[in-house]
Amino acid sequence: MRKSYSGEFKAKVVLEILKEEKTISQIASEYGIHPNQLLKWKKEAIRSLA
């Protein structure tokens, strides 16, 4: 079964990634999400800003 995350949760995690206080790996293990998924969310967020 696939997990689904709210837009609010994704935004919170992406903001944490953009702060660059922790590595992607640290954030991924904190939230139990694969690092590749976090990179995908980050890319989507940056693309939607433009």
HELIX and SHEET records of a PDB file:
HELIX    1   1 GLY A    7  LYS A   19  1                                  13    
HELIX    2   2 ILE A   24  TYR A   31  1                                   8    
HELIX    3   3 PRO A   35  LEU A   49  1                                  15    
END                                                                             
